[in-house]
């Protein structure tokens, strides 16, 4: 199953593919994805677990955007590899 979500609303926004891996644990389903290993989701159905995973991924991406903005405001630059 491949789930796509919109990463933002600005001119540099794009869709990215997330590949959820879903496991049943007792009465719950747990979802995670290799693309963002620190994100996970859970729910009573596979669909609920994927929805929760999407929310987790979006939350992590938002946190990373805010961290990057803070670094930029403080004059900390992160250069790209050559």
PDB file with SEQRES, HELIX, SHEET and CRYST1 records, atoms N, CA, C and O in Angstrom:
SEQRES   1 A   82  UNK UNK UNK UNK UNK UNK UNK UNK UNK UNK UNK UNK UNK          
SEQRES   2 A   82  UNK UNK UNK UNK UNK UNK UNK UNK UNK UNK UNK UNK UNK          
SEQRES   3 A   82  UNK UNK UNK UNK UNK UNK UNK UNK UNK UNK UNK UNK UNK          
SEQRES   4 A   82  UNK UNK UNK UNK UNK UNK UNK UNK UNK UNK UNK UNK UNK          
SEQRES   5 A   82  UNK UNK UNK UNK UNK UNK UNK UNK UNK UNK UNK UNK UNK          
SEQRES   6 A   82  UNK UNK UNK UNK UNK UNK UNK UNK UNK UNK UNK UNK UNK          
SEQRES   7 A   82  UNK UNK UNK UNK                                              
HELIX    1 AA1 UNK A   34  UNK A   36  5                                   3    
HELIX    2 AA2 UNK A   46  UNK A   73  1                                  28    
SHEET    1 AA1 4 UNK A   2  UNK A   6  0                                        
SHEET    2 AA1 4 UNK A  15  UNK A  25 -1                                        
SHEET    3 AA1 4 UNK A  28  UNK A  33 -1                                        
SHEET    4 AA1 4 UNK A  40  UNK A  43 -1                                        
CRYST1    1.000    1.000    1.000  90.00  90.00  90.00 P 1           1          
ATOM      1  N   UNK A   1       0.863  -1.175   0.000  1.00  0.00           N  
ATOM      2  CA  UNK A   1       0.000   0.000   0.000  1.00  0.00           C  
ATOM      3  C   UNK A   1       0.903   1.229   0.000  1.00  0.00           C  
ATOM      4  O   UNK A   1       1.819   1.321   0.817  1.00  0.00           O  
ATOM      5  N   UNK A   2       0.665   2.147  -0.879  1.00  0.00           N  
ATOM      6  CA  UNK A   2       1.432   3.389  -0.908  1.00  0.00           C  
ATOM      7  C   UNK A   2       0.484   4.538  -0.612  1.00  0.00           C  
ATOM      8  O   UNK A   2      -0.578   4.658  -1.221  1.00  0.00           O  
ATOM      9  N   UNK A   3       0.878   5.370   0.321  1.00  0.00           N  
ATOM     10  CA  UNK A   3       0.079   6.518   0.709  1.00  0.00           C  
ATOM     11  C   UNK A   3       0.831   7.775   0.328  1.00  0.00           C  
ATOM     12  O   UNK A   3       2.038   7.864   0.550  1.00  0.00           O  
ATOM     13  N   UNK A   4       0.147   8.738  -0.235  1.00  0.00           N  
ATOM     14  CA  UNK A   4       0.777  10.007  -0.576  1.00  0.00           C  
ATOM     15  C   UNK A   4       0.118  11.105   0.225  1.00  0.00           C  
ATOM     16  O   UNK A   4      -1.080  11.057   0.504  1.00  0.00           O  
ATOM     17  N   UNK A   5       0.910  12.096   0.592  1.00  0.00           N  
ATOM     18  CA  UNK A   5       0.366  13.248   1.275  1.00  0.00           C  
ATOM     19  C   UNK A   5       1.081  14.478   0.761  1.00  0.00           C  
ATOM     20  O   UNK A   5       2.190  14.392   0.234  1.00  0.00           O  
ATOM     21  N   UNK A   6       0.455  15.594   0.914  1.00  0.00           N  
ATOM     22  CA  UNK A   6       1.035  16.856   0.487  1.00  0.00           C  
ATOM     23  C   UNK A   6       1.917  17.378   1.601  1.00  0.00           C  
ATOM     24  O   UNK A   6       1.477  17.497   2.744  1.00  0.00           O  
ATOM     25  N   UNK A   7       3.157  17.690   1.273  1.00  0.00           N  
ATOM     26  CA  UNK A   7       4.109  18.100   2.299  1.00  0.00           C  
ATOM     27  C   UNK A   7       3.977  19.565   2.683  1.00  0.00           C  
ATOM     28  O   UNK A   7       4.563  19.984   3.682  1.00  0.00           O  
ATOM     29  N   UNK A   8       3.241  20.344   1.938  1.00  0.00           N  
ATOM     30  CA  UNK A   8       3.088  21.763   2.249  1.00  0.00           C  
ATOM     31  C   UNK A   8       2.220  22.434   1.213  1.00  0.00           C  
ATOM     32  O   UNK A   8       1.669  21.774   0.332  1.00  0.00           O  
ATOM     33  N   UNK A   9       2.094  23.751   1.314  1.00  0.00           N  
ATOM     34  CA  UNK A   9       1.225  24.475   0.394  1.00  0.00           C  
ATOM     35  C   UNK A   9       1.956  25.517  -0.441  1.00  0.00           C  
ATOM     36  O   UNK A   9       1.329  26.166  -1.279  1.00  0.00           O  
ATOM     37  N   UNK A  10       3.249  25.698  -0.246  1.00  0.00           N  
ATOM     38  CA  UNK A  10       3.985  26.744  -0.946  1.00  0.00           C  
ATOM     39  C   UNK A  10       4.442  26.310  -2.324  1.00  0.00           C  
ATOM     40  O   UNK A  10       4.129  25.208  -2.774  1.00  0.00           O  
ATOM     41  N   UNK A  11       5.189  27.189  -2.997  1.00  0.00           N  
ATOM     42  CA  UNK A  11       5.629  26.903  -4.363  1.00  0.00           C  
ATOM     43  C   UNK A  11       6.616  25.736  -4.445  1.00  0.00           C  
ATOM     44  O   UNK A  11       6.813  25.177  -5.525  1.00  0.00           O  
ATOM     45  N   UNK A  12       7.233  25.363  -3.339  1.00  0.00           N  
ATOM     46  CA  UNK A  12       8.185  24.260  -3.352  1.00  0.00           C  
ATOM     47  C   UNK A  12       7.583  22.974  -2.802  1.00  0.00           C  
ATOM     48  O   UNK A  12       8.314  22.039  -2.478  1.00  0.00           O  
ATOM     49  N   UNK A  13       6.266  22.916  -2.695  1.00  0.00           N  
ATOM     50  CA  UNK A  13       5.594  21.726  -2.181  1.00  0.00           C  
ATOM     51  C   UNK A  13       5.617  20.621  -3.214  1.00  0.00           C  
ATOM     52  O   UNK A  13       5.654  20.877  -4.417  1.00  0.00           O  
ATOM     53  N   UNK A  14       5.593  19.398  -2.735  1.00  0.00           N  
ATOM     54  CA  UNK A  14       5.531  18.260  -3.629  1.00  0.00           C  
ATOM     55  C   UNK A  14       4.960  17.066  -2.877  1.00  0.00           C  
ATOM     56  O   UNK A  14       4.982  17.012  -1.648  1.00  0.00           O  
ATOM     57  N   UNK A  15       4.448  16.111  -3.647  1.00  0.00           N  
ATOM     58  CA  UNK A  15       3.953  14.871  -3.064  1.00  0.00           C  
ATOM     59  C   UNK A  15       5.128  13.914  -2.893  1.00  0.00           C  
ATOM     60  O   UNK A  15       6.006  13.832  -3.751  1.00  0.00           O  
ATOM     61  N   UNK A  16       5.133  13.198  -1.784  1.00  0.00           N  
ATOM     62  CA  UNK A  16       6.137  12.166  -1.596  1.00  0.00           C  
ATOM     63  C   UNK A  16       5.429  10.862  -1.254  1.00  0.00           C  
ATOM     64  O   UNK A  16       4.342  10.867  -0.676  1.00  0.00           O  
ATOM     65  N   UNK A  17       6.037   9.781  -1.604  1.00  0.00           N  
ATOM     66  CA  UNK A  17       5.457   8.483  -1.311  1.00  0.00           C  
ATOM     67  C   UNK A  17       5.929   7.976   0.041  1.00  0.00           C  
ATOM     68  O   UNK A  17       7.110   8.071   0.375  1.00  0.00           O  
ATOM     69  N   UNK A  18       5.019   7.452   0.794  1.00  0.00           N  
ATOM     70  CA  UNK A  18       5.320   6.826   2.073  1.00  0.00           C  
ATOM     71  C   UNK A  18       4.849   5.380   1.967  1.00  0.00           C  
ATOM     72  O   UNK A  18       3.727   5.122   1.533  1.00  0.00           O  
ATOM     73  N   UNK A  19       5.691   4.449   2.357  1.00  0.00           N  
ATOM     74  CA  UNK A  19       5.350   3.043   2.290  1.00  0.00           C  
ATOM     75  C   UNK A  19       5.099   2.520   3.706  1.00  0.00           C  
ATOM     76  O   UNK A  19       6.047   2.162   4.405  1.00  0.00           O  
ATOM     77  N   UNK A  20       3.843   2.471   4.132  1.00  0.00           N  
ATOM     78  CA  UNK A  20       3.587   2.001   5.495  1.00  0.00           C  
ATOM     79  C   UNK A  20       3.770   0.493   5.618  1.00  0.00           C  
ATOM     80  O   UNK A  20       3.359  -0.274   4.747  1.00  0.00           O  
ATOM     81  N   UNK A  21       4.384   0.093   6.699  1.00  0.00           N  
ATOM     82  CA  UNK A  21       4.464  -1.313   7.063  1.00  0.00           C  
ATOM     83  C   UNK A  21       3.560  -1.474   8.280  1.00  0.00           C  
ATOM     84  O   UNK A  21       3.733  -0.785   9.285  1.00  0.00           O  
ATOM     85  N   UNK A  22       2.612  -2.371   8.187  1.00  0.00           N  
ATOM     86  CA  UNK A  22       1.580  -2.513   9.224  1.00  0.00           C  
ATOM     87  C   UNK A  22       1.702  -3.876   9.875  1.00  0.00           C  
ATOM     88  O   UNK A  22       1.789  -4.898   9.195  1.00  0.00           O  
ATOM     89  N   UNK A  23       1.709  -3.880  11.197  1.00  0.00           N  
ATOM     90  CA  UNK A  23       1.782  -5.115  11.972  1.00  0.00           C  
ATOM     91  C   UNK A  23       0.637  -5.144  12.971  1.00  0.00           C  
ATOM     92  O   UNK A  23       0.275  -4.114  13.540  1.00  0.00           O  
ATOM     93  N   UNK A  24       0.074  -6.310  13.181  1.00  0.00           N  
ATOM     94  CA  UNK A  24      -0.984  -6.472  14.175  1.00  0.00           C  
ATOM     95  C   UNK A  24      -0.334  -6.839  15.504  1.00  0.00           C  
ATOM     96  O   UNK A  24       0.501  -7.742  15.565  1.00  0.00           O  
ATOM     97  N   UNK A  25      -0.715  -6.143  16.556  1.00  0.00           N  
ATOM     98  CA  UNK A  25      -0.196  -6.396  17.900  1.00  0.00           C  
ATOM     99  C   UNK A  25      -1.388  -6.499  18.842  1.00  0.00           C  
ATOM    100  O   UNK A  25      -1.880  -5.482  19.331  1.00  0.00           O  
ATOM    101  N   UNK A  26      -1.849  -7.696  19.095  1.00  0.00           N  
ATOM    102  CA  UNK A  26      -3.055  -7.883  19.896  1.00  0.00           C  
ATOM    103  C   UNK A  26      -4.253  -7.330  19.151  1.00  0.00           C  
ATOM    104  O   UNK A  26      -4.521  -7.719  18.015  1.00  0.00           O  
ATOM    105  N   UNK A  27      -4.977  -6.415  19.796  1.00  0.00           N  
ATOM    106  CA  UNK A  27      -6.146  -5.784  19.170  1.00  0.00           C  
ATOM    107  C   UNK A  27      -5.779  -4.556  18.339  1.00  0.00           C  
ATOM    108  O   UNK A  27      -6.657  -3.945  17.731  1.00  0.00           O  
ATOM    109  N   UNK A  28      -4.512  -4.189  18.301  1.00  0.00           N  
ATOM    110  CA  UNK A  28      -4.077  -2.955  17.647  1.00  0.00           C  
ATOM    111  C   UNK A  28      -3.268  -3.250  16.394  1.00  0.00           C  
ATOM    112  O   UNK A  28      -2.658  -4.310  16.253  1.00  0.00           O  
ATOM    113  N   UNK A  29      -3.280  -2.277  15.488  1.00  0.00           N  
ATOM    114  CA  UNK A  29      -2.409  -2.292  14.323  1.00  0.00           C  
ATOM    115  C   UNK A  29      -1.386  -1.184  14.517  1.00  0.00           C  
ATOM    116  O   UNK A  29      -1.728  -0.073  14.920  1.00  0.00           O  
ATOM    117  N   UNK A  30      -0.131  -1.496  14.228  1.00  0.00           N  
ATOM    118  CA  UNK A  30       0.961  -0.534  14.358  1.00  0.00           C  
ATOM    119  C   UNK A  30       1.554  -0.331  12.970  1.00  0.00           C  
ATOM    120  O   UNK A  30       1.859  -1.297  12.272  1.00  0.00           O  
ATOM    121  N   UNK A  31       1.717   0.928  12.573  1.00  0.00           N  
ATOM    122  CA  UNK A  31       2.272   1.254  11.259  1.00  0.00           C  
ATOM    123  C   UNK A  31       3.545   2.078  11.427  1.00  0.00           C  
ATOM    124  O   UNK A  31       3.633   2.952  12.289  1.00  0.00           O  
ATOM    125  N   UNK A  32       4.514   1.781  10.593  1.00  0.00           N  
ATOM    126  CA  UNK A  32       5.720   2.603  10.521  1.00  0.00           C  
ATOM    127  C   UNK A  32       6.183   2.600   9.078  1.00  0.00           C  
ATOM    128  O   UNK A  32       5.671   1.842   8.255  1.00  0.00           O  
ATOM    129  N   UNK A  33       7.158   3.454   8.772  1.00  0.00           N  
ATOM    130  CA  UNK A  33       7.638   3.517   7.393  1.00  0.00           C  
ATOM    131  C   UNK A  33       9.151   3.660   7.386  1.00  0.00           C  
ATOM    132  O   UNK A  33       9.706   4.382   8.215  1.00  0.00           O  
ATOM    133  N   UNK A  34       9.820   2.988   6.470  1.00  0.00           N  
ATOM    134  CA  UNK A  34      11.272   3.071   6.403  1.00  0.00           C  
ATOM    135  C   UNK A  34      11.777   4.465   6.019  1.00  0.00           C  
ATOM    136  O   UNK A  34      12.903   4.831   6.358  1.00  0.00           O  
ATOM    137  N   UNK A  35      10.949   5.244   5.313  1.00  0.00           N  
ATOM    138  CA  UNK A  35      11.392   6.572   4.872  1.00  0.00           C  
ATOM    139  C   UNK A  35      11.555   7.546   6.044  1.00  0.00           C  
ATOM    140  O   UNK A  35      12.397   8.442   5.991  1.00  0.00           O  
ATOM    141  N   UNK A  36      10.770   7.377   7.080  1.00  0.00           N  
ATOM    142  CA  UNK A  36      10.851   8.238   8.278  1.00  0.00           C  
ATOM    143  C   UNK A  36      10.804   7.293   9.486  1.00  0.00           C  
ATOM    144  O   UNK A  36       9.753   7.135  10.106  1.00  0.00           O  
ATOM    145  N   UNK A  37      11.936   6.668   9.819  1.00  0.00           N  
ATOM    146  CA  UNK A  37      11.914   5.611  10.825  1.00  0.00           C  
ATOM    147  C   UNK A  37      11.490   6.047  12.220  1.00  0.00           C  
ATOM    148  O   UNK A  37      11.066   5.214  13.021  1.00  0.00           O  
ATOM    149  N   UNK A  38      11.597   7.340  12.526  1.00  0.00           N  
ATOM    150  CA  UNK A  38      11.192   7.805  13.851  1.00  0.00           C  
ATOM    151  C   UNK A  38       9.678   8.009  13.978  1.00  0.00           C  
ATOM    152  O   UNK A  38       9.185   8.287  15.072  1.00  0.00           O  
ATOM    153  N   UNK A  39       8.941   7.875  12.879  1.00  0.00           N  
ATOM    154  CA  UNK A  39       7.485   8.038  12.900  1.00  0.00           C  
ATOM    155  C   UNK A  39       6.803   6.685  13.019  1.00  0.00           C  
ATOM    156  O   UNK A  39       7.285   5.681  12.494  1.00  0.00           O  
ATOM    157  N   UNK A  40       5.677   6.673  13.714  1.00  0.00           N  
ATOM    158  CA  UNK A  40       4.863   5.465  13.792  1.00  0.00           C  
ATOM    159  C   UNK A  40       3.426   5.874  14.068  1.00  0.00           C  
ATOM    160  O   UNK A  40       3.148   7.018  14.426  1.00  0.00           O  
ATOM    161  N   UNK A  41       2.527   4.932  13.897  1.00  0.00           N  
ATOM    162  CA  UNK A  41       1.116   5.188  14.157  1.00  0.00           C  
ATOM    163  C   UNK A  41       0.456   3.928  14.660  1.00  0.00           C  
ATOM    164  O   UNK A  41       0.985   2.830  14.481  1.00  0.00           O  
ATOM    165  N   UNK A  42      -0.679   4.074  15.278  1.00  0.00           N  
ATOM    166  CA  UNK A  42      -1.423   2.908  15.742  1.00  0.00           C  
ATOM    167  C   UNK A  42      -2.913   3.165  15.617  1.00  0.00           C  
ATOM    168  O   UNK A  42      -3.360   4.312  15.575  1.00  0.00           O  
ATOM    169  N   UNK A  43      -3.671   2.090  15.558  1.00  0.00           N  
ATOM    170  CA  UNK A  43      -5.123   2.202  15.466  1.00  0.00           C  
ATOM    171  C   UNK A  43      -5.756   0.834  15.590  1.00  0.00           C  
ATOM    172  O   UNK A  43      -5.072  -0.190  15.586  1.00  0.00           O  
ATOM    173  N   UNK A  44      -7.071   0.833  15.699  1.00  0.00           N  
ATOM    174  CA  UNK A  44      -7.814  -0.429  15.812  1.00  0.00           C  
ATOM    175  C   UNK A  44      -7.989  -1.116  14.458  1.00  0.00           C  
ATOM    176  O   UNK A  44      -8.337  -2.295  14.392  1.00  0.00           O  
ATOM    177  N   UNK A  45      -7.744  -0.361  13.370  1.00  0.00           N  
ATOM    178  CA  UNK A  45      -7.811  -0.917  12.017  1.00  0.00           C  
ATOM    179  C   UNK A  45      -6.532  -0.513  11.276  1.00  0.00           C  
ATOM    180  O   UNK A  45      -5.848   0.425  11.686  1.00  0.00           O  
ATOM    181  N   UNK A  46      -6.212  -1.214  10.191  1.00  0.00           N  
ATOM    182  CA  UNK A  46      -5.045  -0.802   9.403  1.00  0.00           C  
ATOM    183  C   UNK A  46      -5.169   0.647   8.912  1.00  0.00           C  
ATOM    184  O   UNK A  46      -4.189   1.390   8.892  1.00  0.00           O  
ATOM    185  N   UNK A  47      -6.385   1.033   8.520  1.00  0.00           N  
ATOM    186  CA  UNK A  47      -6.592   2.403   8.019  1.00  0.00           C  
ATOM    187  C   UNK A  47      -6.328   3.439   9.116  1.00  0.00           C  
ATOM    188  O   UNK A  47      -5.722   4.477   8.853  1.00  0.00           O  
ATOM    189  N   UNK A  48      -6.780   3.161  10.338  1.00  0.00           N  
ATOM    190  CA  UNK A  48      -6.527   4.088  11.447  1.00  0.00           C  
ATOM    191  C   UNK A  48      -5.031   4.189  11.743  1.00  0.00           C  
ATOM    192  O   UNK A  48      -4.528   5.270  12.050  1.00  0.00           O  
ATOM    193  N   UNK A  49      -4.326   3.068  11.654  1.00  0.00           N  
ATOM    194  CA  UNK A  49      -2.890   3.105  11.938  1.00  0.00           C  
ATOM    195  C   UNK A  49      -2.144   3.920  10.879  1.00  0.00           C  
ATOM    196  O   UNK A  49      -1.205   4.645  11.208  1.00  0.00           O  
ATOM    197  N   UNK A  50      -2.553   3.808   9.610  1.00  0.00           N  
ATOM    198  CA  UNK A  50      -1.909   4.592   8.548  1.00  0.00           C  
ATOM    199  C   UNK A  50      -2.240   6.071   8.707  1.00  0.00           C  
ATOM    200  O   UNK A  50      -1.372   6.919   8.498  1.00  0.00           O  
ATOM    201  N   UNK A  51      -3.474   6.396   9.072  1.00  0.00           N  
ATOM    202  CA  UNK A  51      -3.840   7.790   9.309  1.00  0.00           C  
ATOM    203  C   UNK A  51      -2.993   8.368  10.444  1.00  0.00           C  
ATOM    204  O   UNK A  51      -2.508   9.496  10.349  1.00  0.00           O  
ATOM    205  N   UNK A  52      -2.819   7.600  11.508  1.00  0.00           N  
ATOM    206  CA  UNK A  52      -1.999   8.039  12.631  1.00  0.00           C  
ATOM    207  C   UNK A  52      -0.538   8.196  12.209  1.00  0.00           C  
ATOM    208  O   UNK A  52       0.137   9.128  12.647  1.00  0.00           O  
ATOM    209  N   UNK A  53      -0.049   7.291  11.360  1.00  0.00           N  
ATOM    210  CA  UNK A  53       1.314   7.394  10.839  1.00  0.00           C  
ATOM    211  C   UNK A  53       1.493   8.676  10.036  1.00  0.00           C  
ATOM    212  O   UNK A  53       2.490   9.379  10.198  1.00  0.00           O  
ATOM    213  N   UNK A  54       0.529   8.982   9.169  1.00  0.00           N  
ATOM    214  CA  UNK A  54       0.601  10.228   8.381  1.00  0.00           C  
ATOM    215  C   UNK A  54       0.711  11.437   9.293  1.00  0.00           C  
ATOM    216  O   UNK A  54       1.528  12.328   9.059  1.00  0.00           O  
ATOM    217  N   UNK A  55      -0.118  11.465  10.338  1.00  0.00           N  
ATOM    218  CA  UNK A  55      -0.076  12.580  11.279  1.00  0.00           C  
ATOM    219  C   UNK A  55       1.295  12.668  11.946  1.00  0.00           C  
ATOM    220  O   UNK A  55       1.819  13.763  12.151  1.00  0.00           O  
ATOM    221  N   UNK A  56       1.877  11.515  12.287  1.00  0.00           N  
ATOM    222  CA  UNK A  56       3.207  11.506  12.888  1.00  0.00           C  
ATOM    223  C   UNK A  56       4.274  12.020  11.947  1.00  0.00           C  
ATOM    224  O   UNK A  56       5.138  12.797  12.353  1.00  0.00           O  
ATOM    225  N   UNK A  57       4.224  11.593  10.687  1.00  0.00           N  
ATOM    226  CA  UNK A  57       5.193  12.057   9.690  1.00  0.00           C  
ATOM    227  C   UNK A  57       5.061  13.564   9.493  1.00  0.00           C  
ATOM    228  O   UNK A  57       6.064  14.277   9.468  1.00  0.00           O  
ATOM    229  N   UNK A  58       3.831  14.051   9.352  1.00  0.00           N  
ATOM    230  CA  UNK A  58       3.621  15.486   9.168  1.00  0.00           C  
ATOM    231  C   UNK A  58       4.116  16.276  10.375  1.00  0.00           C  
ATOM    232  O   UNK A  58       4.683  17.357  10.215  1.00  0.00           O  
ATOM    233  N   UNK A  59       3.909  15.756  11.563  1.00  0.00           N  
ATOM    234  CA  UNK A  59       4.380  16.420  12.780  1.00  0.00           C  
ATOM    235  C   UNK A  59       5.909  16.503  12.800  1.00  0.00           C  
ATOM    236  O   UNK A  59       6.476  17.537  13.155  1.00  0.00           O  
ATOM    237  N   UNK A  60       6.560  15.425  12.424  1.00  0.00           N  
ATOM    238  CA  UNK A  60       8.026  15.426  12.370  1.00  0.00           C  
ATOM    239  C   UNK A  60       8.528  16.418  11.331  1.00  0.00           C  
ATOM    240  O   UNK A  60       9.476  17.160  11.588  1.00  0.00           O  
ATOM    241  N   UNK A  61       7.895  16.437  10.154  1.00  0.00           N  
ATOM    242  CA  UNK A  61       8.313  17.376   9.107  1.00  0.00           C  
ATOM    243  C   UNK A  61       8.118  18.825   9.548  1.00  0.00           C  
ATOM    244  O   UNK A  61       8.964  19.677   9.277  1.00  0.00           O  
ATOM    245  N   UNK A  62       7.001  19.105  10.226  1.00  0.00           N  
ATOM    246  CA  UNK A  62       6.752  20.460  10.726  1.00  0.00           C  
ATOM    247  C   UNK A  62       7.821  20.852  11.751  1.00  0.00           C  
ATOM    248  O   UNK A  62       8.320  21.978  11.731  1.00  0.00           O  
ATOM    249  N   UNK A  63       8.168  19.934  12.634  1.00  0.00           N  
ATOM    250  CA  UNK A  63       9.199  20.195  13.626  1.00  0.00           C  
ATOM    251  C   UNK A  63      10.538  20.481  12.950  1.00  0.00           C  
ATOM    252  O   UNK A  63      11.275  21.372  13.372  1.00  0.00           O  
ATOM    253  N   UNK A  64      10.843  19.731  11.911  1.00  0.00           N  
ATOM    254  CA  UNK A  64      12.098  19.959  11.176  1.00  0.00           C  
ATOM    255  C   UNK A  64      12.098  21.310  10.475  1.00  0.00           C  
ATOM    256  O   UNK A  64      13.120  21.995  10.435  1.00  0.00           O  
ATOM    257  N   UNK A  65      10.929  21.698   9.911  1.00  0.00           N  
ATOM    258  CA  UNK A  65      10.840  23.025   9.274  1.00  0.00           C  
ATOM    259  C   UNK A  65      11.060  24.130  10.295  1.00  0.00           C  
ATOM    260  O   UNK A  65      11.785  25.091  10.034  1.00  0.00           O  
ATOM    261  N   UNK A  66      10.431  23.992  11.465  1.00  0.00           N  
ATOM    262  CA  UNK A  66      10.585  25.005  12.506  1.00  0.00           C  
ATOM    263  C   UNK A  66      12.028  25.070  13.002  1.00  0.00           C  
ATOM    264  O   UNK A  66      12.554  26.154  13.252  1.00  0.00           O  
ATOM    265  N   UNK A  67      12.664  23.913  13.142  1.00  0.00           N  
ATOM    266  CA  UNK A  67      14.062  23.874  13.563  1.00  0.00           C  
ATOM    267  C   UNK A  67      14.953  24.560  12.525  1.00  0.00           C  
ATOM    268  O   UNK A  67      15.856  25.315  12.883  1.00  0.00           O  
ATOM    269  N   UNK A  68      14.699  24.296  11.241  1.00  0.00           N  
ATOM    270  CA  UNK A  68      15.482  24.934  10.173  1.00  0.00           C  
ATOM    271  C   UNK A  68      15.275  26.442  10.180  1.00  0.00           C  
ATOM    272  O   UNK A  68      16.226  27.199   9.989  1.00  0.00           O  
ATOM    273  N   UNK A  69      14.036  26.887  10.399  1.00  0.00           N  
ATOM    274  CA  UNK A  69      13.759  28.331  10.442  1.00  0.00           C  
ATOM    275  C   UNK A  69      14.485  28.978  11.618  1.00  0.00           C  
ATOM    276  O   UNK A  69      15.026  30.075  11.487  1.00  0.00           O  
ATOM    277  N   UNK A  70      14.497  28.304  12.759  1.00  0.00           N  
ATOM    278  CA  UNK A  70      15.196  28.832  13.936  1.00  0.00           C  
ATOM    279  C   UNK A  70      16.688  28.936  13.667  1.00  0.00           C  
ATOM    280  O   UNK A  70      17.319  29.933  14.018  1.00  0.00           O  
ATOM    281  N   UNK A  71      17.242  27.927  13.055  1.00  0.00           N  
ATOM    282  CA  UNK A  71      18.677  27.950  12.731  1.00  0.00           C  
ATOM    283  C   UNK A  71      18.997  29.095  11.769  1.00  0.00           C  
ATOM    284  O   UNK A  71      20.007  29.783  11.921  1.00  0.00           O  
ATOM    285  N   UNK A  72      18.128  29.289  10.782  1.00  0.00           N  
ATOM    286  CA  UNK A  72      18.340  30.366   9.815  1.00  0.00           C  
ATOM    287  C   UNK A  72      18.269  31.718  10.500  1.00  0.00           C  
ATOM    288  O   UNK A  72      19.086  32.597  10.224  1.00  0.00           O  
ATOM    289  N   UNK A  73      17.300  31.896  11.392  1.00  0.00           N  
ATOM    290  CA  UNK A  73      17.159  33.168  12.101  1.00  0.00           C  
ATOM    291  C   UNK A  73      18.368  33.450  12.985  1.00  0.00           C  
ATOM    292  O   UNK A  73      18.738  34.609  13.175  1.00  0.00           O  
ATOM    293  N   UNK A  74      18.986  32.405  13.526  1.00  0.00           N  
ATOM    294  CA  UNK A  74      20.147  32.583  14.387  1.00  0.00           C  
ATOM    295  C   UNK A  74      21.437  32.646  13.588  1.00  0.00           C  
ATOM    296  O   UNK A  74      22.516  32.785  14.164  1.00  0.00           O  
ATOM    297  N   UNK A  75      21.337  32.544  12.256  1.00  0.00           N  
ATOM    298  CA  UNK A  75      22.520  32.641  11.409  1.00  0.00           C  
ATOM    299  C   UNK A  75      23.320  31.355  11.304  1.00  0.00           C  
ATOM    300  O   UNK A  75      24.469  31.362  10.864  1.00  0.00           O  
ATOM    301  N   UNK A  76      22.709  30.261  11.708  1.00  0.00           N  
ATOM    302  CA  UNK A  76      23.389  28.976  11.588  1.00  0.00           C  
ATOM    303  C   UNK A  76      23.056  28.425  10.207  1.00  0.00           C  
ATOM    304  O   UNK A  76      21.890  28.198   9.884  1.00  0.00           O  
ATOM    305  N   UNK A  77      24.076  28.214   9.407  1.00  0.00           N  
ATOM    306  CA  UNK A  77      23.860  27.719   8.048  1.00  0.00           C  
ATOM    307  C   UNK A  77      24.237  26.246   7.976  1.00  0.00           C  
ATOM    308  O   UNK A  77      25.206  25.803   8.592  1.00  0.00           O  
ATOM    309  N   UNK A  78      23.469  25.520   7.232  1.00  0.00           N  
ATOM    310  CA  UNK A  78      23.775  24.137   6.956  1.00  0.00           C  
ATOM    311  C   UNK A  78      24.050  24.037   5.480  1.00  0.00           C  
ATOM    312  O   UNK A  78      23.170  24.297   4.660  1.00  0.00           O  
ATOM    313  N   UNK A  79      25.277  23.659   5.131  1.00  0.00           N  
ATOM    314  CA  UNK A  79      25.619  23.599   3.713  1.00  0.00           C  
ATOM    315  C   UNK A  79      25.339  22.207   3.159  1.00  0.00           C  
ATOM    316  O   UNK A  79      25.342  21.212   3.884  1.00  0.00           O  
ATOM    317  N   UNK A  80      25.103  22.171   1.874  1.00  0.00           N  
ATOM    318  CA  UNK A  80      24.868  20.918   1.193  1.00  0.00           C  
ATOM    319  C   UNK A  80      26.205  20.267   0.874  1.00  0.00           C  
ATOM    320  O   UNK A  80      27.201  20.960   0.667  1.00  0.00           O  
ATOM    321  N   UNK A  81      26.233  18.937   0.833  1.00  0.00           N  
ATOM    322  CA  UNK A  81      27.499  18.257   0.478  1.00  0.00           C  
ATOM    323  C   UNK A  81      27.935  18.649  -0.924  1.00  0.00           C  
ATOM    324  O   UNK A  81      27.109  18.895  -1.803  1.00  0.00           O  
ATOM    325  N   UNK A  82      29.232  18.701  -1.112  1.00  0.00           N  
ATOM    326  CA  UNK A  82      29.790  19.070  -2.425  1.00  0.00           C  
ATOM    327  C   UNK A  82      29.654  17.960  -3.415  1.00  0.00           C  
ATOM    328  O   UNK A  82      30.070  18.103  -4.565  1.00  0.00           O  
TER     329      UNK A  82                                                      
END                                                                             
